[in-house]
C-alpha cells in the first residue's frame, strides 16, 4: 500500500474506530427460508468434458523466446525469503534480506560453462544463461554487472510447474546439451521442511557426440552480507568493508560461507550466505574464496581468463575481491550424462517491523521479531547441511506433490493458476517470526511489504493455506482471536508486531466474518475438538460483536445495516450483498461449531438470524439478476462526515464510495466460502445461480479495449477479464467505491471457483484460462500476480477451483469422506486431495474408488462415492480386507480406519 493510500485510510477511519451508527431499522418481514440441495457432479460432468483449455494454457507451462523476459520463478522456503530464477537461467530478485528487493541482484552472481572435446581439445566457454533480451538501453548501456558482454547460450525453453522449474538450453556451438532443474522443498502439511532458506540448482549435461568431453560448470557470487540496503541500482560497498568468504566441507556438502564480521550482531543486514555444491570433491572440485582484486573490471577479467583457459579455478590470491566461485569439472563420456548440483542458502535473523514494512506499536519498530528458520539453524551453513543431508527425502516428497497435481485430471488452466500462486507463500509477502507464527502482508512492494497485518478481508478469499498448510492457517486464527481481538469482540483487522495490546484502530465487517468462516473450515478439515473447544468462546464473542450498539446488526435481524468497513478500503452503508452474505456465512459457521461444542442455545439464535437475514436479502436485495446495495432512506446524520465532500451535484442523503445498484464481482463471496467449507446454500440457489450468470454476462469483458478505467490497470487492451463492478443495467453513482473499474485476479479466481461449484464449469474454467493467458511471460511474470503489491495473497483463491473440481469432501469431526468430483470423470479419473491431516490422490473408475495417502494421515469412519447402489461390496486397506457395512453407496467402518502415509484404501461396489 502506498503512503498516499495509508493517508487516505487514516483520514477515512471512523471516528469511533470500529463502526458508525446504524441506519434506521429495517421493517421488512424476515421469514424462514428453506434451502434446496447443492449441485451434484452428474449435472456438470458432460459440461466439464467439453471445456477447452482456455487461453491455450497447457500444464506444465512452457515459455520461450520473448516469453522469457518477465519470468521470475521464486526459489525459497515458505516464509523464508526467495531468489527468483529468471527465464534465461539467471538469478534475479534476491529477496532474502527480510524485505522485498525487486530488481536487486549482486553485481556478480552467474554460472559459467566450459566444454572441451577430448578428441581435438577444442573448448567453448559461455555464461550458462541464454542470451539477454531487449531492451539494451541504460546510462551505461547494460553496464558491467553480471558481465552482459560475455557470450551466452543461444536459446532457452523454460518449463514451470511450481515448485519445480526446468530449463532446456540450446547452443549450436556447444557440443553437449545442458538443462537445469531448480526447486526448493515444498511439501504439503510440512511447513518446517517447506520453509528452508535454500535454493537447489541441478544442471544435467548430456554428451550426444562420439567422443568424451570435459565439462566444467562454475558458479560465482559476490558476498551479499554488506551494509547497503539491497535495492536495485544501489552500489555495493567497497571490497574491504569486512566481508569474509570461508571454504568449508561437511559430508556431501562443500562450499563457501559468506559473512561480514564487521557488521554488529544486531545490524539489519547481519547474516550469512552459502554458495555450495553437492557430491563433488577434489580433483573435480576447485574453488576460490575471492577473485583477484583489480581496478576497473579486472577481477572479472582474471576470473574469466582462468576459467575459460583451464575449466577450473586457480589458487586464491592474497588480495581478493568479495566474489567467491565454485567449479565442478567432470569427464562426460560419449552418450552419457552427468549432474552438477549447486545449493544456495541464506540466514538473516534480524527481521524487524521497520525493516520489512510492518506497522508496530509506537517505539517498537526496531524490535527484532526474527525468522523461524533462524531458530532452527544457527547460520546458512547449518541450513545448507541439513538440506544436503535430507535432500533425497525432501526432493522425493516435493516431486510427489508436483506429480500428484500434474497427473490430476483437471483443466490445465486450473492446475496452472493454483500452483503458480502457491509461490506467494515463498515470496516476501509471507514470513514466520522466531516463535514459529505465520504472518503475511497483502502483497509486496518493490522494497517493502504492502499492507501489513494478516489483513483478514484479503486473506479470507484464499483457501490454499487451509488445505495445504493447516498449521499456518491455524496461526492466523490464533492471532485473530488472540491479540487482535479486543474486550468487545472486535477483531482489529491488521495485526501489529510485536503485540503489546496496542491495536490497529478498527474492525472490518467482511474480515471479521471471514475469520469465523475460516475457523470453521480449519476445524472441519481436521476435526480437532481439542483445538476448537478453547477457541469457541472467542469465536462466539467475535460473531456477537455484530450485535453491539453501533455495530453492524445491533437490532439483531440477521442483516448488516451499519457502516461496514470492507476490502474496498471504504465503508459500505446499509444492506449490501458483500458484507451481508459474509454475515450469513458467519452465522452458519458459528451455528455448526456451537452445536458441536454443545452450545445449542447460541446455535439456535444464530440459526434464527441466518434464516431471517437470508429471507430478507433474497426479498429485498435481489433485483431479478443479481444482488444490489440498498442505501436509500439513510439519514445524513447516519453517514460519517469524512465520507462526504460537498462537491456540486452531491446528494447529501447518499454517501460516496458505494456500490449502489452495480453488479459486484464478489457480491457472493460469503456463499463462495460457504461452498468451500461445505456450509450449504445461504440464499435461494436459483438466485445465486442467476447472479453468477449476470456476473458472467456483465462483468466479463471479452476485450478491455473499450473499457473505461481511470484507476490502476492490471489488464488492458484486448485482454479478457472480469471487472470488479459493472453498471450496464443501472446508473453509476457519481463517486462509486474506489476500485470499481479495475481487474484483480483474486476476485476473478474466487468468482470463477464459485461458478464451478454451482455447475457453471465451462464459464469458470474459461475465466481462469483468461487470467493465466495474461501472465504469459512476455507481458507479465507468470509467478507474480499483483494487486496492492507483487505476489498478492488474494490470488491464492485460485486453489479453490481445485477444491471445487476435485470434489473430495471431508468432515473431520465425523471422519467422513465423500468423493463427488465436478471434473469430468475419465475411465480412470485421478485427482489430488488434501484435508487438515493429510494429502494424496484418489482414483475413481466406475464402481471402484482408491484413495492413496502420500503424506500425513487420513482417518475414515465412512466413505461415499458415485456409483450404482449395490448389496455387494469389498474394501481393502493396504491390500488386506476390511470389515465394513454398506448403506446405499456409503461404506462404514467401525472402528474408523487410520490410513497412514503410503497407504491405500480401495473400495468397490459390485454388480
N, C-alpha and C positions, 0 to 999 in steps of 0.2 A: 504494500500500500504506500503510495506516495505521501510526502509530508502534507501536500495540499488536501489529500483525501483524509488524512488524520485530522487536520484542522477542521474540515467540513463536518466530520463526525462529532468532534468535540462541540462544535457550535450548534449542532442539531440534537445533542443529547437532551433528553427530557429533564426538566427542572427537578423532578422528584428522583431522578436517577434510575428508575425502574419502569414506570408505566404512567401514562397520562390518565386523567379521569375517564370514566366510561362514557360512552354515548348513552342516550336515553334507552331505557329497557325496551327490548322488542316485545311486541304484543301479539305477534302471530302465534297460532296454535302449534304446539310441538307434540306430535303424536308418535306412538311406537312405529318403528319402520322395520318390516320384515325383510331379511336379506336372502336372495336366491344363492345358489351354489356358484362356484367359480367355474372357469372354462376347463374342459378336460383335454387330454392330449389327442384324443381321437378326432376332435373338431378342427385341429390345425395341422395334423401330420401331412396331409396332402399339400397344404399351403407351403410348409417348410420344404417339402421335397422339390417344389418348383421355384424356390427362392434362389436367385442368381447370386454369385459372388459380387455384390455391389461394389462399384468403383473399380472393378478389375483387380481387387485385392486377392492375393494368394497368400498362403501361410505355409512355411515362413516367408516373410517379405524378402525380396531380392532387389538390390539397388546397384546401379552402375552409371557411368558417365556423369552427367550433370547432377544426377540424383545423389551423388556422394557429398555434395558441397555442404549441406546443412546437418549432416548426421553427427550426433554426439550421443553415443551409447554409454550410459553410466555404468562404470565398474566400481563396485564398492559394497559395503555391508549395509543392512537396514539400520538407519540411524547412525551410520559411522562415517559419512562423507564418501566422496567418489571422485574418480578421474574418468573422464569420458574418452571412449575410443572413437576417433573420427572415421569418416567413411573411407579415407585413403589409407588407414592404418596408423595414423598419427595419434598421439595423445593430446587432448585439449581439455580445457575447463578443469584445471586442477583444483577441486573444491574439497580439500582435505583439512582446511585450516579453521574449522568451526564456523564458517560462514560462506555464503556464495562467493565465487570468484570467476564469474563468466568471462571468458576470453583469456584468462591467465594460464600461462604455461611457463616453466623455467626457460631461461634463454637457450639452454641446450638440454633437450630431452628427446632423443630419437634413436631408432635402431638402424643398424647397418648390416649389409650382407656382402660377402666376397665369395665368389665361386671360381675355383681353379681346376681346370681339367688336368688330370694326372697323366693324360696321354700326350699333350703338347705343351703343358704348363701355361696355357693362356688363361688369364684371370680377368674377371669382371667384378667391379665393386659398385655398389649402389646404396643409397639410403633406402631402407626397407619400408618404403611407403610408395604409393602411386603418385603420379605427378601432381603438382599443385594446380588447383583450378583457379580460373579468374574470379575476381579482378586481381590485377597485379600492381595496383596503384598505392602509393603512400609517399610520405615526405622523404623517405629514403628508399623508394622502390618497395621491395619487400624486406629491406633491412638485412641483418645478418643472423638474427636469432634462428636457431634450428636449421642453419645452413641451407636456405632455399635455393642457392645456386648449385648445389651438388646434384649429380644425376640421380633420378629416381626411376622406379619401375613404370612401365607404360600405362597399365590399367589395373583396376581392381574391381572385384564384384563382391559386394557386402550382403551377407545374409544374416538377418536379425530375428531372433525369437527370444525375447528376454526370458531368462537371464543369460542366454548364450548368444554370442556373436561369432561369425565366421567370415573370413575374407580370403578370397582366391586372388592372388596376384598373377599378372601376366607380363612378360617382357621377352621379346624376341631375341635379345642379346644374351639372356640368361640361360645357360644350358640345363637348368633344373627348374622344376615348378615349386612354388612356395605358397603355403596357406597359413593362416593364423586363426587359432581358436582362443577366444578371450571370454572370461567369466569371473564371477565371484560366487562362492557358495550361496545358494538361495533355496531353502528347504522349508516348506510349509510346516507350521507348528513348532519350528525350532528357531526362535528369534535370536538366540545367542550365536549359534553356528551360522545363521544368516546375517549376523551383524559383525562380521570380521572386517577390520580395516585393511583389506588386501585387494589386489587385482592380479589375476593369473593370465599370462600371455604365453601361449604354446604355439611355436612355429613348427610346421611339418615341411620337410624338404624331401621331394621325390626326384630321383635321378632316372629319367627315361632313356638316357643315352647308352651307348655301347661301352663307355669307359668310366672308370671311377672318377669321382670329383672330390676335392677337399672344399668343404663349405664351412665358412665361418660366419657367425652371427654375433654382433656386439650390441649391447645397449649402453648408452651414455646418458647420465642425468646430472644436472647441476644441483648441488646441495640446496634444498629448499628451505633449510632452517636458518632464516635470516630475519632481520628486523624491519623489512619493509612490509607493506600490508597486502601483498599478493593480489594486486589489481592489474588489470591489463594496461600495458604501457608504462607502468612504474618501473624505473630502472632497478636492477638488482644491486645489492650492496657490494662493496669492494671485496676483492679476493682475500684480504687479510682481516676480515671482520670477525674472525673467531670460528668460522665453520671448520668442522673436523670430519674427515672420512676415514673409517677404520674397516679393514678387511677381517671377516670372521667366517668360521665354518662350524657347523653343528649337524651331525648326521648327514642327511642327504641335501642339506642346505648350505650354500656358500654365498657370500655377498658382502656388500659394502653398507655399513651403517653410517648414516649421515646425521650429524648432530651439531650443536653450537654451544660449547661450554661457557662462552662469554655471555650468553643470554641467561638472566636470572631464572630460577626455577618457577617463579610466578609470572614470567613475561607471557603476553598473549601468544607469541609465536614459539615459545619454548616447546621442544619436542624432538622426535627422531623420525627418520625416514630410512627405509631399506630398499636397495636395489639388489635382488637376489637371483640365483639360478638354482635349479634342482638337478640332482643326479649328474653332476659334472665335476671332474677333478683333474688335477694335473696329469698328463701334459695338455689335455684338450681344453682346459680352462686357464685363461690368463686374465689379469686384471691390472688396472692402475687406480690408485685411490685419488689421483688427481692428474689432469692433463698438465703438461709442461706449461708453466706460466710464460706469457709473452705479450708484447704490445699489440695494439690493434686486434686482429683476429688470428694471430699466430698460434694460439693454443689449439684452436680447431684445425688449423692447417697442419700442425705437427701430429695431431691425433690421426687425421685422415691419411697423411703420408705413411705413417706406421701401419695402420690397419690395411690400407689398400695395397701396400707392398708385401706384407707378410701374412695377413689374415690372422694375426694375433697381436697382443699388446706387449710393448716392451716394459722395461723397468720403470717404476715410478721415480721421477726426478726429484732432487732435493727441494726444489721450489716449484710448487704446483698451484694450479687454479682449483676451484671447488668442484670441478666436473670429474666425476668418477665413471669408470667404464668396466664392464664385464664382457668377456668374449668366450664363446664356445666354438671350437674348431674340430670338425669331425670329418672322417672319410666316409662318403656315401657311395656304396658300390652300385654298379650298373643295375638298374631295375629295382633298387632298394630305396627305403625311406628312413629318415632319422627325424627325431623330435628334439626341439630345443625349448626348454621351459624356463621362462623368466617369471619372477614374482616380485611384486612391489607391495610394500606395507608402510603404514604410517601410524603415528601415535602423537597426538597433540592434545594434552589433557586439560588445558586451561580455558575451557569454554566459559564465557561469562555472558550475561544478558546483553550488556552493552556491545560486546564484540559481534554477536550473531544477529542483533537487532530485535531482541525480545524485550518487552517492557517489564520493568521491575518496580518494586516499591521504592519510594524516594531514598536515595543514598545507597542502594544495594546493587546498582548496575554493574559494579566491578566484582561482585561475588563470584567465585569460581563454582559453577554448578556441575562442571565436569562432563565426562563421557563414560558410558558404561564400559566400553572396551578398555578404557584406561584403568579401570579397576580390575579387569580380567588379566590384563597384560601390563608388565612394568614398562615396556618400551616396544618399539616397532619390531625389533629383532625377535622378541618373545612371541609376538603375534604372527610373524613370518614362520617361526619354527613350529608353532602349533599347527599352522596351516599345512606346512610341509609334512609333518608327521601324520596328519589325518587326511591328507588330500584325497586318497583313494575313496575313503568313506564319504567325504564331503562332496566330491565330484559325482560319485555314483548316485547319491540322493538328489543332487541338483539336476542331473541329466534324467533321472526317473521322473521328476516333476515336469521338465520340459517335454519329455516323451509322452507323458500322460495327456498333456494339453494338445500336443501336435497330433496325436492319434485319435483324439476325440472327434466324433462325427458331428461337428458343429460348423456353421458357416465360417469361412476363412476370416472374414472381416471381424467377426465377433471374437475369435481367438486372438487376432492381431491387436484389437483395441484393448482387450482385457489384459494381455500380458505386457503390452507396451507401457501402459500406465502403472503397472506394478513397479516400474523403475522409479516412480516418485518416492517410494519408500527408501531408496538408497540415495536419493538426492538430498541436498541441504534443506529441503522443506521439512525433513523429519530428523529427530535426534533422540537419543536416550541419555538421560543425565546419569551421574555416577551412582545414584540409588537404583538404577535399572528402570525407572519410569520412562514412559514414552511421551514425547511432546512433539508438536508439529505446528508450523506456520500454515497459512493458507497456501502460500507459494514462495518462490524465491526471486527477489530482485537480483540485479546483476552483482551487487556487493553487500547485500544484507537480506535477512529474511523479510518476507512480505506478509503483513497482517498476522501478528503473533497470537498465541493463546489457545491452541486446540479449538479454534473457532467452531462452535457446535453447529451453527447454521450452514457451514460449508462442509464440515466433516460428516454431517448427518447423511449427505447424499451418497457417500461411498459405502461399499459393503465388503471390500477386499480384506480389510484387517479382521473383521469379524469371522470370516470363513477361513482365512489363510494363516493369520497370526492372532488368534484369540487373546493371547496374553497381552498384546499391545492394545487391543480394543478394551480389555478389562482395565488396563492402566488409565485410559482416558476416562472411563466411568468412575474410577476411584477419585480422580481429580475433580470431576464434575460434581459428584455427590459428596465430596470431601471439602477441600479448602475453597473451592469456587462457590459453594452454596452458603448463603447467609442464614441467619436465625429464622427468617420468614419463609425460607424455602426457595428463594430466587437463586438460580444458577447464573452467576455473573459470567457471561459467555466467553470472556477471554481470561485465561489464566495468567497471572503474574508470577514471575520467578525471581528470587526464591519466595516461596509462600510465607507470609507473616500475618495474614488477616487483612491486609490492605488490598481490596479487590477492585477490579475494573468496575466502572460506575453502574452499568445496568445489565438487565437480562434481555434475552431475545425470545419472542414467543415461539418461533419455529425451532430454534436451537434447543430450548428447554424441553419441548415435546420430543424433539429428535433424540435427546439423551434417554428419555424414558423408553422410547421405542427400541433404541439400540440396547438398552439394559435388558429388555425382554428378549431381543434376538440373541444376545450373548448367552443368556440363561437357557433359552430353548435349544441352542446348538450344543450345549454341554450337559444340561440337566443337573447342574451342580447346585443342589439345595443349600449346601454349606456356604456358598458364595452369595446366593440370593437372600437368604433369611436375614443376615445383618444389614443388607443394603435396603431391604424393603421399607423400613420407616422413613428413610431419606427419599426413596422414590415416591412414596406416598406424599411426603411433605412438598416435594417438587411439583407434583401434579396439582395439589390443593392450593399451591401458591396462586394459581389462576383464579381462585375464588376470593382472595383477599381484597379489601376495599382499594379501589383504584387500579386493580389489575384487570386481567383480560376477560374474566367471566364472573364478575362479582355477584351477579344476580343468579348464578348457578342454573342457567337454562341450556347449557350444552353448546352455546355459540359464543365465540370470541367477538367482543364488541368494542373493547377499549383500544387504546393506541398500542399497536403491535409492532415492535421493532423486529426486523427480519433481515434476510440475507441480501436484500437490495439496499442495505445501509440507510434505510429510512423507516418511518413508522407508517403502517397501513392503518387507516381509521375505519371503524365499523366492520361488519361481517365481510369476510373475503375468503376465497377458497384456499389460498396458500396456507394461511395460519389456521383457518377453521378446520380444514381436513386433517392437518397435523394434530390438532387437538382431539379430533375423533380417534385418530390412531393412538394417541397417548392414553386416552380413556380406555380403549380396548386392551392395550398392552397392560395397563395397570389393573384392569379387571381380571385378566388371566393370572397375573402374578399374585394379586390379592387372594384369589380363590385357592391358589396352590399353597400359600402360607397360612390359610385358614382365616383370613380377614374378610369374611363374607359380607359383613355389614358395609365395608368400604366398597367392595366389589359390586354390590347391588346398587349403590349410589352411582358408581362410575357407569354402570350399565344404563341406569335411568337417564343420566346426562347424555350418554352416547346416543341412545335411541331418540331422545328429544332433539339433540343437535343435528343428527343425521336427517331426520324428517324435515326440520326447518330449512336446512341448507338445500336439500332437494327441492323443496317447495318454493323457496324464495331467491336462491342464487343461480339456479339452473335456468338459462334463458331459452331452452329448447335445443341449443347447440353446444354450449359449454357453460362453465360456472363463472360468474362475474362478482365484482365487488359492489357492495351496497353502502354508499356513504351519504345517501340522501337523508335529510332531516337532522343532521348533526348541527347542533347549535354552535355559533362561533366560539363561545367560551369553553367549549369542549375540545377545541383544537389548540395544541401547543403553539404559542406565538412564534416560536423560532421557525415554524414551517410555512409562515405566510410572509409574502414580500410586499403586498400592496401595489404591485405593478398594474398599470392601466389594463382594464378588461378583466381583472381578477374578481371572482365571486367569493366574498368573504365566508360564505356558507360551505365552501368546498376547499379543503386543504390541497396544497400542491403535493407532487411526488406520489400520486396514487395510480392504481391500475384502472379504476373505473370499469367500463364495460369491455375492456380489451380481452383478447384471448391469450391467456398467460401460459407459457410453455410448461411451467411446473405447478399449475393450479392443482394438480392431483398428486403432489409429491407425498402427502401423507398416505394416500392409497398405494402409491408405488412401494413405500417402505412396508406397509401392511401386507402387500403381496409377498415381498421377500421374506417377511417374518412369519407368514402363514396365519395372519390375523383375520383373513377373510374380507368380504366386502364391507366398506364403511358407508357407502351410498348405494343408490339404485344402480346395479351393474349396467343396466341399459343406458342410463345417463352417463356413466363413466365411459362406456364404450363410445358413445356418441361424442363426448368431449374429446377423447383421444383422436377420433376421426376428424373432428374440427381442427385440432392442432395440426394434424397431417394436411388438412385442406388449406388452412390459413397461414400457419407459421412456417410451413415448409416452402422454401423458395428454391425452385429448380435452377434459378440463376439470381445472383445478387447484383447483376449489372444495373438494374433499375431500382434497387433498394436504397432508401434514404437512411443513412446512419451518420449522425454527427458526433457519435461517441467513439469509443475505441473500435478499431477494425481488426477482428480476429478472423474474418473471412470476407472475401470481396470478389469483384469482377464476375466471372461466370461460374464461380463455385456454388455448390449446393449446400443448404444448411437449414436448420430450424432456428428462427429468430426468437428472441425472448418474448416479445409481445406483438400481436398483430391487431390493428384497429380497422380492418377492412369492413367489418359489419357494424361499427359504431363510431361516433365521433371520438377523436383522441382528446384527452384532457390537454388543456393549454400547456401545462407543465406536468408531464407524466413522470413516473418514477425514473431514476437516473439511467438505467441500462436497457430501457425498453427496446431499442433498435439493434442491440448487439447480438452477436452469436458467441456462445460459450459452450465448450464441448461437454462439460459436466452436466449441464441442463439437458443437452441433447441426449446424452447417454441414459440418464435417468428416465426420460420420457420414452426413449426407444425401448428400453428394457421393460417398461410398463406396457407399451404396446404389445411386445412379445408375450407377456404374461397373460394378456386377455385374448390372445388369439390373433392379433394383428402382426403376425410374424414377418410376413413379407415387408410390410411398411417399416417395422422396427429394424430389421436387418438392412434394409435399403438406407435408412438414415445413418446407421453405424458405418456402413460402407462409404457413404459420402464424407463422413468425418475423416476417416482414415485416408481417403483419396487426397484430402487437402494436405496431409502430412506425408508428402511423397519424397522427402529428402532434398528436393530442389527448392521448393518454396518454404518448407518448414522442417524442423527436426522431428522425425517420427517418434522420438522418445522424449518429447518435451511439449506437452500441451499446456499452453499458458492461459491465464485469466488475469488475476491480480498477481502477476509474477510467473516465472517459469515453473514447470513441474507442479501444476496446480492440483491440489488434493481432490477437488470435486470431480475431476475427470476419472478418478478411480471408481466412480459409479459404473464405468464400463464393465466391471466384474459382474454386475447384476444380470447382464444378458446371459452370461454363462450359467448362473444360478437358475434363471428362468427356463432356459432351453434344456438344461440337464435334467430338471425335474426330480432331483434327489432330495426328498424332504425328510427331515429328521426332527423328531420330538425327543429331546434328551431326557425330559422328565419321565417319559414313558418308555424310553429306549426303543422307539418305534420308527421304522424305516418305511417310507412309501416312495416307490420309483414310478414316475409318470412323466417321461420326457415330452417336452413340446417340440423338440427337434425331430426331424423325420426319421422314423426307425428304418435302418438298413437291415439286411438279413442277419447281421451280427453287429447291432448298434453298440458302440463303445463310447464311454464318456467319463470325464473326470468328475469326482465328487469330493466334497470336504464338509466337515462339520466342526464342532468345537473340541473334538478329541482326536480326530484322525483324518486321513485323506487317502484317496486311491482312485481306482477306476471301477466301473461296472460294465458288464456286457449283457445285453438283452437280446435274446433270439427266440422269437415265438413264445413258447411257454417255459423258457429257461432263463433264469437270472443268475449271474455270477458276480459277486461283489468281492473285489480284491482290496485289501488294505496294504498300502505301500508304506505309510508312516503313521505312527500313533496307534490308536485302538478304536474299534467300533463295538459298542455294546448294543445288542439286538435282542429285544424281547418279542418283537413281531416284525414282519416284513410283508408288504403288499406290493404287487406289480401287475402290469396289464397282462391279460390272458383270459382264456375261457375258464369259467368255473369248472372244477373237476373234483371228484372224490378220490382220485389217485394222485399222489404226490410223493416227492422224495426230497430230502435235504441232507447235505453233507458239509462238514466243516473240515478243511484240510484233508479232504478225501475220506473222512470217516463219517458213517451215517449218524444223523442227529435225530433224536426223538422230538416229535412236534405234533401239533394238531393243526387242522386246516379248517378255516371258516371262510367259505367262498374262495377268495383269492388271497386271504390273509394267513400267513404262516405264523404260528405262535410257539414260543419256546419257553419252557419253564424247567429250570431257571434260565434267565437270559444268557445268551451266548456272549462270550468275550472274544472278538476276532482280533487277534494280535497282528503286529507288523509282519508282512509277508504271508498272512493267512488269506484264505478264500472261503467264502460261503457260497455254495451252489444249491439253488432251489429249482425244482421242476414241477410243472403241472402236466400230468399225463392224460392223453385222451382228448 
